Structures are given as C-alpha cells and as structure tokens.
Amino acid sequence: MGNTILENERIMLQPSPTLWKNKQFILLFMSYTLSLFGNSFHNIALNLWVLTTTGSAKMMTVILITNLIISSLLGPIAGTIADRMDRRKIMLAADLVRSGFVLFIAYCIYNPNVSFILILVLTGIVTASGLFHSPAFQASLINIVGKEHIQRATGLLNVSDNVSRTIGFAVGGIFVASFGGALAIIMDGMAFMISFLLILLAGAFPSPKRKQQEQKKFKEDLMTGLQYIWKNPFAKAVTILSPTLILFFMSSLMLTQVMAVKVWQASPFHFGLIEACIPLGYLLGAGLIVSLGSKLKQRGKLVMLNLMLIGPLYILLSYSTTALIGIPFILLIGFMFSFCTLLINIILRLEVSEELQGRVFGTLGSLMSVVPSIGLVISSYFADIFGSSMVMFLIGCMLLLFGVISTIWLKEIRDYS
C-alpha cells in the first residue's frame, strides 16, 4: 500500500508532456475511440436483431427502458467505486467483462430459439459494465494529461466521441446489412478486447489513495458525493444546466427529423445533409476550442452566451419552410452546443476535486442518460397533437427563458474565466 501511494505521488509530481508526446494519453485515447466505434456496431446490430426476430418495436423499448433504469441506479454507485479503487483496474475489468458478454450475445443470437430475456439480461450486464468504465476514465484524465492540457484533451475526446458515434452508426448499418448482426456484435466484442489491451499497455496512472484513517464506509462515500453535488455551488449549477440542455437538445433533434420529412419534404440528399449538420457544427466548435487552448478566456460567459442564442435559433428553425433554409440554423445550433457542453466538461474537471470526480461524473452521467428519453417521449406526444413546428417553437422559447434564468442565477458558471 505504502509503495503504491509513493508511486502515485511520484507520477503526479512529474511534469505533463504535450498531448501528442504523452504515450499514455494516446493509448487511452485510442482505447476510448475504439470502444465507442465498436459499441455503435453493437447497438445497430442488436436493434435490428430485435426487430427482425420479434417484429415488435415494444421489445426495443423494453431494452431501452432496462438500460435507462440500470443507468439511473448504478451511475452514482459506479462513480463512488471509481473514487475508492484503482481506476485503471476498474477500466480493465469493465472492458474484459464487456468483451466476454458481448461475444456471448453474438453466440446466442446465432441460435434462432434464443430467449429474449437472456439477451435482455446480457445487454444489461454490458450496460452496467460501461457505467463503471466511464467515470473511472473521465476522472483519471486530469492526472494523465495535467491541468495545462486538460482543455485540449477534453476537446479531442469530445470530437472523437461525435466522430466515432456518427461514423460508427453509419458504417454499422451497412455492415449489419451486408454481413448480419451476429458478426457486427463480434466486432464490438473484439473492439472491447483491443481496448483492454491498450489500457494494459498504457501502464499505471494515479488513482485516489487515502490514508487508512481517512477511509470511510461505502455508504458514507456515496452520500459524501451526493452532498457535494448538492452543496457545492459550481457542481450544483452544472448538474442543473447540463441535463436540462440535453433534455431540450435531444427533443428538438428528433423534431428536426420529423420536420425534414413532414414539413420540408426533404430529398434523401437534403436529409443526409440535415443529419450531418449537428455533428459537423459540433466538430467545428470543438475544433476551435481545442485550437485556441489556453488563449480562450471568459469561458463561463461564452457558455451562457451560446446557451441564450440556441433558443432563438430553434425559434427561427420552427419557421423554416424548406430544408435549405433550415440547414444553416441546424449547423449553427451544433456549433453553439459544443461551447455549452465541451467548455462545461472542461471546467468541471478543473474545479472538482480529483478525489470526487468519479462520483460527480457518475451521477451526472446517470442524469444525462435518463433525461433525453423523457424529453423524446413528451415532445413526440405533443408533436402528434400540435405539430412538430409548434413544439419546436415552444422548445426554443423555453430554452431562451432557461438561458436568461441560467445567466442570472448560475453565476458560478457565468463568472468563470
């Protein structure tokens, strides 16, 4: 134990190399990207398998709801474990478990008589494993790259996230159509195994180590994390802002697709452009943030400015009558969304104590995984009654109001430089 603590302290005191000379960051970056890309294959393949096997969209909903319940319950618990144990070991164990169970899912769906309940249970285990991996990785990043490089590192990870998911879903659909769902899921299992090997090659990195007299019971640590989020002004502000923004954003993203089909009657080419605009805008914004690095000042005011501008853009989008008119607004929304989310992510890593980051990211991850589905259900219900354009207009008005209220009341974020 003593040697481990000394080793961690020695690593933390070493100056952080630049990102592209930091072999540990590069290996973990590759691991993170590969996991996301492979997981896109898994999601596409599993959804198509459920539809073709059961012929029921309700079964897909069952999987979705099960994953949401697991995410909402396990997030804070997984984050607490990430703050109590060796984070690298948690990541290694999570990837190994995910690889094994994903490959077992692939084996099962080769069997035409496989039980849907079995697939549901296995998928739940894979989801749960991912919940342990995420806060352990996110909370470790600042120790791996150092505070001076955290903005660029976070930006690169967010760019990787968007590119991997966007390309992964597109390529995954083609792969599933060409080679079948089972092989696509095998690819996901292999991706997790390669991710495991990359983390193994990355070597040791610091995890929070406390003296024996400072050790608390698990329940006490869990409550400490929740109390910190509730009482710390900055953590509380982020916990209010980020889930609320993603609630409106995901709802309007679905409404944009409905408007493209029903209102704008977009051609396949224009629909493809519309689908590409949000990730492209996000990448442009994230790329600008990464390139500016420490030159970017008044980050809190930039978050609030972009938050207040997104609402009016949705209002203008609701009045758009053609795809060509709507596309520039959608691109701008993606650009501004990157400033609201990426900068918050960076600030959170800098402001939250390293010993508590697992719990904060775990709890925030739970909220971020649950609220989009709630928004989608509500917005789709009212869109059927009042029309997608009207609901989009209302979301824009609510976002504008939320932006004004946040700028006034969430001063911890607004005044952050």
Secondary structure as GFF3:
##gff-version 3
##sequence-region A 1 417
A	DSSP	alpha_helix	2	13	.	.	.	ID=ss1
A	DSSP	three_ten_helix	19	21	.	.	.	ID=ss2
A	DSSP	alpha_helix	23	54	.	.	.	ID=ss3
A	DSSP	alpha_helix	57	84	.	.	.	ID=ss4
A	DSSP	alpha_helix	87	109	.	.	.	ID=ss5
A	DSSP	alpha_helix	116	145	.	.	.	ID=ss6
A	DSSP	three_ten_helix	147	149	.	.	.	ID=ss7
A	DSSP	alpha_helix	150	179	.	.	.	ID=ss8
A	DSSP	alpha_helix	181	202	.	.	.	ID=ss9
A	DSSP	three_ten_helix	212	214	.	.	.	ID=ss10
A	DSSP	alpha_helix	218	231	.	.	.	ID=ss11
A	DSSP	alpha_helix	233	262	.	.	.	ID=ss12
A	DSSP	alpha_helix	268	292	.	.	.	ID=ss13
A	DSSP	three_ten_helix	293	295	.	.	.	ID=ss14
A	DSSP	alpha_helix	299	318	.	.	.	ID=ss15
A	DSSP	alpha_helix	323	351	.	.	.	ID=ss16
A	DSSP	three_ten_helix	354	356	.	.	.	ID=ss17
A	DSSP	alpha_helix	357	386	.	.	.	ID=ss18
A	DSSP	alpha_helix	388	409	.	.	.	ID=ss19
A	DSSP	alpha_helix	411	414	.	.	.	ID=ss20
###
